[in-house]
Amino acid sequence: MTVVKRFVAGAVCPRCGQMDCIRMYRDDEREYRECVRCDFEDSQRLDGATDPEELQTRVNRAKPVLDPGERPIRFVSNPAGKDGKH
């Protein structure tokens, strides 16, 4: 299947603000738009459903707020050498 990309007349790129540089194409599930000047890319599902939200991980969650008087535990490496002597 060949992908046909078509320019959208009068469309303005949301990133660079240039007119007539957006082209659109679609596959079986999504419709895509891209800017030929600034490499902006965007897509949406054809059925109108929203994309699933990003899974919560330790990286994208906000840091927990500590109660007053609480302190985080800090681990310090063992200063002793391999033979156990200082």
C-alpha positions in Angstrom: 0.0 0.0 0.0 1.4 3.4 -1.0 0.9 6.4 1.2 -0.4 9.5 -0.5 0.6 12.7 1.3 -1.5 15.8 0.4 -0.8 19.4 1.3 -3.5 21.3 3.1 -4.1 24.7 1.5 -4.0 27.6 3.9 -3.0 25.4 6.9 -0.6 27.1 9.4 2.0 25.0 11.3 1.3 25.2 15.1 5.1 25.1 15.8 6.8 27.4 13.2 3.8 29.4 12.1 4.5 29.0 8.4 1.5 28.7 6.0 1.1 26.1 3.3 3.7 23.6 4.7 1.4 21.1 6.4 0.7 17.8 4.7 -1.7 15.0 5.8 -1.9 11.3 5.2 -3.6 8.4 6.9 -3.4 4.7 7.4 -6.0 2.2 8.6 -6.2 3.6 12.2 -4.7 7.1 12.3 -4.6 10.4 10.4 -1.2 12.2 10.5 -0.1 15.7 9.8 3.4 17.0 9.5 5.3 20.2 8.6 7.8 20.0 5.8 9.8 23.0 7.3 10.2 22.3 11.0 9.6 18.5 11.3 6.4 19.0 13.4 4.4 15.8 13.6 0.9 15.1 15.0 -1.7 12.3 14.7 -5.2 11.4 15.8 -7.2 8.3 15.7 -9.8 8.0 13.0 -12.5 6.6 15.3 -12.3 9.7 17.5 -11.3 7.7 20.6 -8.6 9.3 22.8 -5.2 7.8 23.1 -4.4 6.0 26.4 -2.8 8.1 29.0 0.8 7.6 29.9 1.3 5.0 32.6 2.3 6.3 36.0 5.9 5.4 36.8 8.4 6.7 39.4 9.9 8.9 36.7 6.8 10.9 35.7 5.1 11.1 39.1 5.5 14.1 41.3 7.8 13.7 44.3 6.0 12.7 47.5 5.6 15.5 50.1 7.1 14.6 53.4 5.3 15.2 56.7 6.9 17.7 59.0 9.7 16.0 60.9 10.3 13.3 58.3 13.6 13.0 56.5 14.6 10.8 53.6 17.0 8.0 54.3 20.4 8.5 52.8 22.6 5.5 52.1 26.4 6.0 52.3 28.8 3.7 50.7 31.1 1.6 52.9 34.4 3.5 53.2 36.3 0.2 54.0 38.4 -1.4 51.3 37.9 -4.8 49.8 39.9 -6.4 52.6 37.7 -4.8 55.3 40.4 -2.5 56.6 40.1 1.3 56.7 
